[in-house]
Amino acid sequence: MKDASIHRNFRLYSGAKNFLTGLTLLLIVEANASTSTELLSIDKAELIKKINSNEEIVNRRIDADALRSAIFEIASAPNTIESVNNENLKTPVKVSIKGSVIERNLYLATPNCSDEKICGEIKDFYTLFRPLELLFDNVIFDGTNDETAFTTQNKSTVFVGKDKTSMTLKINSSQFHGKVELDDVYLKPGSSFKHNTFHNDVTFFNSKFCDKCNIFGAAKTTNEPQVTIKNNNFNKAVLIINSEFDVHTDMSKNTFKSDLVLSHSYIRSTLSLNSNTFQGTARFNMINPPAIPYPWSWVNYERELSTIPIGSTLELRSSSFSETPIFQKVLIDKIIFKTLPVESITSPHLNESFQHLIAGKKTELSDGLTFIQSACNICDLSNIIVKGVVEFRHFAAGNILNLTASTFNDTIYLRGIITSKIMISDAKFNSRIFADWQAIFPVIIDTCSRDCTEQYLMLIDNFKQFDNLEAINELQYEIAAKDQSLSPFSGLIWGWGHRPSRAFFFGLLLFFIYTSLYLPQVPSSTKRRPVEDYVYRISIAAKFSYNCATKISFAWLNTSNYKFRIIACSESIVLKIIFVLFIISIAKSNPLISSIIGKIL
């Protein structure tokens, strides 16, 4: 009997290529049928009843227009002087929806009173609305890819105190099949987006993450996040444009499978983008726009920096560059990462995480890294591997640009960098380096103090490998300058360049050395006092050394011991060579003498 039942079921799928595929299709159809029967529809009247009684709406199929109409009918208040001062107007409308499906576009911008479906008989243009507290938990927003599933986009003039929709919005473990547009909205503290999957674009436009939600913003610094966007999967682009962050906003541990764009926005508190996975292009463009002077200069940087509120921070730790895979190019454009007043920029009492841009473990960036007209106090790019082109253009790292133990496999550009130190110990440059060498070398040399051998060898190997003659010449001059600065007198004796003084003083040094070698050979006399005798012996040794240096055969004829004769003959040869070099150096340093010697020869 059992075998016959299986045989009959299998015949139902005789047109399929295999039994497993057919069985899977059957289960999907049955699951969808079960879902459609389990989720009962709910109309506007029942929605109003449940919202007014603070009941949760669980496992229902909800029409988006009915939900919107119910929410704003409850939230609306008559436009009277009494209602303006009514404490009830400050009481939020609480809506809790769980395990449900919302069909079509849910449009949550506060309506004006031309919308008769919402405002009824209220005809005045200015209408007051209570704030919203919305919770969506395990909800499916059933818009198609071509539609908008969830939006607060303001298509007409609306008023909530000022001109934006004010709400505490919590969306957890939900699915969005259409676009999400959070435009012209105030997201109040307590808002959160956790464990959601967004199958289409997400846009925050002209929105504010705020505390008091006044029109000028209310910057509030706190260690605890007040708005949370965490553990979400964004399958399409996330756009945050013309928005403001007035409270600590935590956007961490998300997966961005397409582009993230943060552009033309103001960060007045802390925006944390830590421990995210970026599989598309991450673009940070024109953050705190007034703080970016142009043309770029350190003077303007210092002056404009003081205009940004204290505590304004964009955190990227353990995210874009650390412990997170990046598969596309990272572009940092016109952004100041550590925005503190100039007098506080190196203050020791600051939290270490505020002073650092990023501090990474070994992380791979597959398609490059670009900083354009950007700035940070301490920029830590250590322990990273970059396969694409790296560009620093008009970049200010106030204290340190740390490239320690990093590997750069493609071209690196260091143009217009303003910093006190560039740290490159154990770094590997596997392609050509283009840089403003006159500005770059001094800060590298200052960083490694006296012993820069490792850095020199690494750079010289790179320059020789890629025939970078300009850099080799500049590095040699910097090394010479460093040597001379470490020992002010060393440049008088040796170094690069034809200088008569170097030949003269070097020959004089050799003369004194040979004199000291001859001194033990001059016998002492008991007839003279010790000091007088010592001076006498020095004068005899010096006279002998002078004769060896100036006369051709004196050293050979006036020595008997073969070891002593070798020393005297070597002085005669060496100092005569030094004298010839002295004449040549004079000729090269003086055009008149050079022309005279040229005519003589």
Secondary structure as GFF3:
##gff-version 3
##sequence-region A 1 601
A	DSSP	alpha_helix	2	11	.	.	.	ID=ss1
A	DSSP	alpha_helix	19	38	.	.	.	ID=ss2
A	DSSP	beta_strand	40	42	.	.	.	ID=ss3
A	DSSP	alpha_helix	44	52	.	.	.	ID=ss4
A	DSSP	beta_strand	57	58	.	.	.	ID=ss5
A	DSSP	beta_strand	60	63	.	.	.	ID=ss6
A	DSSP	alpha_helix	64	75	.	.	.	ID=ss7
A	DSSP	beta_strand	76	77	.	.	.	ID=ss8
A	DSSP	alpha_helix	81	84	.	.	.	ID=ss9
A	DSSP	three_ten_helix	87	90	.	.	.	ID=ss10
A	DSSP	beta_strand	93	98	.	.	.	ID=ss11
A	DSSP	beta_strand	101	103	.	.	.	ID=ss12
A	DSSP	beta_strand	106	107	.	.	.	ID=ss13
A	DSSP	alpha_helix	116	119	.	.	.	ID=ss14
A	DSSP	beta_strand	128	129	.	.	.	ID=ss15
A	DSSP	beta_strand	132	137	.	.	.	ID=ss16
A	DSSP	beta_strand	140	142	.	.	.	ID=ss17
A	DSSP	beta_strand	148	151	.	.	.	ID=ss18
A	DSSP	beta_strand	165	172	.	.	.	ID=ss19
A	DSSP	beta_strand	175	176	.	.	.	ID=ss20
A	DSSP	beta_strand	179	183	.	.	.	ID=ss21
A	DSSP	beta_strand	185	187	.	.	.	ID=ss22
A	DSSP	beta_strand	192	194	.	.	.	ID=ss23
A	DSSP	beta_strand	197	198	.	.	.	ID=ss24
A	DSSP	beta_strand	202	205	.	.	.	ID=ss25
A	DSSP	beta_strand	208	209	.	.	.	ID=ss26
A	DSSP	beta_strand	227	230	.	.	.	ID=ss27
A	DSSP	beta_strand	233	234	.	.	.	ID=ss28
A	DSSP	beta_strand	238	241	.	.	.	ID=ss29
A	DSSP	beta_strand	244	245	.	.	.	ID=ss30
A	DSSP	beta_strand	249	250	.	.	.	ID=ss31
A	DSSP	beta_strand	255	256	.	.	.	ID=ss32
A	DSSP	beta_strand	260	267	.	.	.	ID=ss33
A	DSSP	beta_strand	270	272	.	.	.	ID=ss34
A	DSSP	beta_strand	277	278	.	.	.	ID=ss35
A	DSSP	beta_strand	282	287	.	.	.	ID=ss36
A	DSSP	three_ten_helix	289	291	.	.	.	ID=ss37
A	DSSP	alpha_helix	298	305	.	.	.	ID=ss38
A	DSSP	beta_strand	312	315	.	.	.	ID=ss39
A	DSSP	beta_strand	330	333	.	.	.	ID=ss40
A	DSSP	beta_strand	338	339	.	.	.	ID=ss41
A	DSSP	three_ten_helix	342	344	.	.	.	ID=ss42
A	DSSP	alpha_helix	352	355	.	.	.	ID=ss43
A	DSSP	beta_strand	363	365	.	.	.	ID=ss44
A	DSSP	beta_strand	369	380	.	.	.	ID=ss45
A	DSSP	beta_strand	384	386	.	.	.	ID=ss46
A	DSSP	beta_strand	390	402	.	.	.	ID=ss47
A	DSSP	beta_strand	407	408	.	.	.	ID=ss48
A	DSSP	beta_strand	412	423	.	.	.	ID=ss49
A	DSSP	beta_strand	428	429	.	.	.	ID=ss50
A	DSSP	beta_strand	433	435	.	.	.	ID=ss51
A	DSSP	alpha_helix	437	447	.	.	.	ID=ss52
A	DSSP	alpha_helix	453	465	.	.	.	ID=ss53
A	DSSP	alpha_helix	469	486	.	.	.	ID=ss54
A	DSSP	alpha_helix	490	493	.	.	.	ID=ss55
A	DSSP	alpha_helix	500	518	.	.	.	ID=ss56
A	DSSP	three_ten_helix	519	521	.	.	.	ID=ss57
A	DSSP	alpha_helix	530	550	.	.	.	ID=ss58
A	DSSP	alpha_helix	554	557	.	.	.	ID=ss59
A	DSSP	alpha_helix	562	589	.	.	.	ID=ss60
A	DSSP	alpha_helix	591	600	.	.	.	ID=ss61
###
